[in-house]
Amino acid sequence: MESCPQELRSLYRTGRVIPFVGAGASMSFKWQFRGKDVTGPSWREMVNEACTIMNYPEPDLLRMRGSDLQILEYFGLTMGSFSPLTNWLVRRMDPSDRELSQSHLHQVLADLDRCNLFYTTNYDDFIERALKLKGRTVQAITSEREMVSGPKVSQVVKYHGDFNRPEEMVFSERHYYRRMRFECPLDWKLRSDLLNRVLLFVGYSFNDMNVALLFELINATLNTLPDSTSGKRAYIISHNPSDFECKLFERRNVTVIPTYGNDRTAATANVLMEMCS
């Protein structure tokens, strides 16, 4: 049975929780694409599509030679840009408002009225659209010029870029190395936003490269600030976690909120609803 920690509820009531949303959210509901039911693609599925575009019918043969990030690096070199892959994502990641309104997880995220700041590594605009469907004013942020704020503005920070700024999208090994420098305006904003706040990771798995990089940033930046009011830096909702995952998360100063059962989406949504109840 999922259970939201009491300290996280208290942090939420005082507006100090920052949801950080991953690909699992976009994979949590279905919509129509080319006459078929689809979800947001997993990273593996996106790499498979990149191989299809390059006319490599067996992606796993390439995986014997290199990692998925290296395959995407090769894609950029071979195709000259990531535009073919971006175009496929844009066409696929286009549910109607009606279909998006049926995403239970996005509706629960949009109902977090004590959260006016969201981060995501997703390229899609599902969070922004869900917030707007709830009547909230939204500003998507991919660069410094978009960093506006106000008491009635909900900010959605697109940490790995989005379709409106394809040059900022993080795809390949080279892109990840660039992000690991933690020197761009979005990194500076994250450092500032984390002061006296906590991150709540939603829709990530333990072996997600994004989580590993973000934990490195959090620990490297904030270990020297042990006396925050919150006393915590990050939580993660993890479905059916093993002792292996829990211990390694704890080693990284991340509090695990375990969920169980066959329905990952419902269990995650229940934790979020419990947090704001």
C-alpha positions in Angstrom: 0.0 0.0 0.0 1.5 3.3 -1.1 1.9 5.9 1.6 3.1 9.5 1.3 5.5 10.5 4.1 4.1 13.0 6.5 7.1 15.4 6.0 6.4 15.5 2.3 2.8 16.4 3.0 4.0 19.3 5.2 6.4 20.5 2.6 3.6 20.4 0.0 1.3 22.5 2.2 4.0 25.2 2.4 4.6 25.2 -1.3 8.1 23.6 -1.1 7.7 20.6 -3.4 8.9 20.7 -7.0 7.6 17.8 -9.1 10.3 16.5 -11.5 8.4 14.5 -14.2 10.0 11.8 -16.4 9.0 9.7 -19.3 6.9 7.4 -17.2 4.2 10.1 -17.1 4.0 10.3 -20.9 3.8 6.5 -21.1 1.0 6.3 -18.6 -2.0 6.8 -21.0 -2.9 6.0 -24.6 -4.0 8.0 -27.6 -4.4 7.5 -31.3 -1.5 7.7 -33.8 -1.9 6.5 -37.3 -4.9 4.5 -36.4 -3.3 2.7 -33.4 -3.3 3.1 -29.7 0.1 4.4 -28.6 1.8 5.9 -25.5 4.8 8.1 -25.1 7.8 6.1 -26.4 10.3 4.7 -24.0 13.9 5.6 -24.6 14.5 2.2 -26.1 11.6 2.6 -28.5 12.9 6.0 -29.6 16.3 4.6 -30.3 14.7 1.7 -32.3 12.9 4.3 -34.4 16.2 6.2 -35.0 17.6 2.9 -36.3 14.6 2.5 -38.6 15.1 6.0 -40.0 18.7 5.0 -40.7 17.6 1.8 -42.4 19.0 -0.4 -39.7 16.4 -3.2 -39.2 18.1 -4.8 -36.2 18.8 -2.2 -33.4 20.1 -4.8 -31.1 23.0 -5.5 -33.5 24.1 -1.9 -33.1 23.6 -2.2 -29.3 26.3 -4.9 -29.4 28.7 -2.2 -30.6 27.7 0.7 -28.4 25.2 2.2 -26.0 21.9 3.8 -26.9 23.4 7.3 -26.4 26.2 6.3 -28.8 23.6 5.1 -31.3 21.9 8.4 -31.2 25.3 10.2 -31.6 25.8 8.1 -34.7 22.3 9.0 -35.9 23.2 12.7 -35.7 26.4 12.2 -37.6 24.8 10.0 -40.3 21.6 12.0 -40.8 23.3 15.4 -40.4 20.9 16.5 -37.7 18.2 15.1 -35.3 15.4 16.6 -37.3 14.0 13.3 -38.7 13.8 11.9 -35.2 12.3 15.1 -33.8 9.7 15.2 -36.6 8.7 11.6 -35.7 8.3 12.6 -32.0 6.3 15.7 -32.9 3.8 13.7 -35.0 3.5 10.9 -32.4 3.3 13.1 -29.3 0.1 14.8 -30.3 -2.9 13.6 -28.3 -6.1 15.7 -28.5 -7.2 17.7 -25.5 -9.9 15.0 -24.9 -7.3 12.2 -24.9 -5.0 14.2 -22.6 -7.8 14.9 -20.2 -8.2 11.2 -19.8 -4.6 10.9 -18.4 -5.2 10.3 -14.7 -1.6 11.1 -13.8 -1.5 14.4 -15.7 -4.8 15.5 -14.2 -3.5 14.8 -10.7 -0.3 16.7 -11.4 -2.3 19.6 -12.7 -4.4 19.5 -9.5 -1.3 20.2 -7.3 -2.3 23.8 -6.6 0.5 24.3 -4.1 3.0 23.6 -6.9 3.7 26.5 -9.3 7.0 25.1 -10.4 7.5 21.9 -12.3 10.6 20.4 -13.9 10.6 17.8 -16.6 13.1 16.0 -18.9 10.3 15.2 -21.3 10.2 16.9 -24.7 6.4 16.9 -25.0 4.0 19.6 -23.8 1.7 17.4 -21.8 2.3 19.0 -18.4 1.7 22.5 -19.8 -1.5 21.5 -21.6 -2.8 19.6 -18.6 -2.3 22.7 -16.4 -4.0 25.0 -19.0 -6.9 22.6 -19.2 -7.3 23.2 -15.5 -7.4 27.0 -16.1 -3.9 27.7 -14.9 -1.6 30.2 -16.5 1.6 28.5 -17.7 5.1 29.5 -18.8 7.3 26.9 -20.4 11.0 27.6 -19.8 13.8 26.3 -22.0 16.1 29.4 -21.9 16.9 32.4 -19.7 14.7 34.8 -21.7 11.6 32.7 -20.7 12.3 32.9 -17.0 9.4 34.9 -15.9 7.5 34.5 -12.7 4.4 35.7 -10.9 2.1 34.5 -8.1 -0.4 33.1 -10.7 2.1 31.7 -13.2 2.9 28.0 -13.2 6.4 27.5 -14.6 7.3 24.3 -16.4 11.1 24.0 -16.8 12.0 21.8 -19.8 15.3 20.6 -18.6 16.2 18.8 -21.8 14.6 21.2 -24.2 11.4 20.7 -26.2 10.0 20.8 -29.7 9.9 24.6 -29.8 13.7 24.8 -29.3 15.0 21.6 -31.0 18.6 22.9 -30.8 18.4 22.5 -27.0 17.0 19.0 -27.0 19.3 16.4 -25.2 19.5 13.2 -27.3 23.1 12.0 -27.8 26.1 11.1 -25.8 27.7 14.5 -26.6 24.5 16.2 -25.4 24.7 14.4 -22.1 28.3 15.3 -21.6 27.4 18.9 -22.2 24.6 18.7 -19.6 27.0 17.1 -17.1 28.9 20.4 -16.9 25.9 21.9 -15.1 26.8 25.3 -16.4 23.8 26.5 -18.3 21.1 28.9 -17.1 18.7 26.1 -16.4 21.2 24.5 -14.0 21.6 27.8 -12.2 17.9 28.1 -11.9 17.6 24.6 -10.5 20.2 25.3 -7.9 18.3 28.5 -6.9 14.9 26.8 -6.9 16.2 23.9 -4.7 17.1 26.2 -1.8 14.7 25.3 1.0 12.7 23.1 -1.4 12.7 19.4 -2.4 12.4 17.5 -5.6 9.8 14.8 -6.1 10.7 12.5 -9.0 7.7 11.1 -10.8 7.9 8.7 -13.7 11.6 7.8 -13.4 13.3 4.4 -13.0 16.4 3.7 -11.0 18.6 3.2 -14.1 17.4 6.3 -15.9 20.4 8.4 -16.9 18.5 11.6 -16.2 18.1 10.6 -12.6 21.7 9.8 -12.2 22.8 13.1 -13.5 20.4 15.1 -11.4 21.4 13.3 -8.3 25.0 14.1 -9.0 24.0 17.8 -9.4 22.0 17.8 -6.2 24.6 16.1 -4.1 27.5 18.1 -5.5 25.8 21.4 -5.1 23.8 21.0 -1.9 25.9 18.7 0.4 27.4 21.9 1.8 24.0 23.1 2.9 22.8 20.5 5.5 20.7 22.9 7.5 17.8 23.5 5.2 14.4 23.9 6.8 13.1 20.9 4.9 15.9 18.6 6.0 15.5 16.6 2.7 16.6 17.2 -0.9 14.8 14.7 -3.0 12.1 12.0 -3.0 11.3 9.5 -5.7 8.1 7.4 -6.2 9.4 4.0 -7.1 7.1 1.1 -8.1 7.8 -2.4 -6.6 11.4 -1.4 -5.6 13.9 -3.9 -4.5 16.2 -3.7 -1.5 19.0 -3.1 -4.0 17.3 0.0 -5.4 16.3 1.4 -2.0 19.7 1.1 -0.5 21.4 2.8 -3.5 18.8 5.5 -3.6 19.4 6.2 0.1 23.1 6.3 -0.5 22.4 9.1 -2.9 20.4 11.0 -0.3 17.1 10.3 -2.0 14.1 9.1 0.0 12.2 6.3 -1.7 8.4 6.3 -1.6 7.6 2.7 -2.6 4.4 1.7 -4.4 3.2 -1.8 -5.1 0.7 -3.7 -7.3 0.1 -4.1 -11.0 -1.0 -0.6 -11.8 2.0 1.7 -11.6 0.1 4.8 -12.8 -2.8 4.5 -10.3 -0.3 3.8 -7.5 1.7 6.9 -8.4 -1.4 9.1 -8.7 -2.5 7.8 -5.3 0.7 9.0 -3.6 0.3 12.5 -5.2 -3.4 12.7 -4.1 -2.4 11.6 -0.6 0.3 14.3 -0.5 -2.2 17.1 -1.1 -5.1 15.6 1.0 
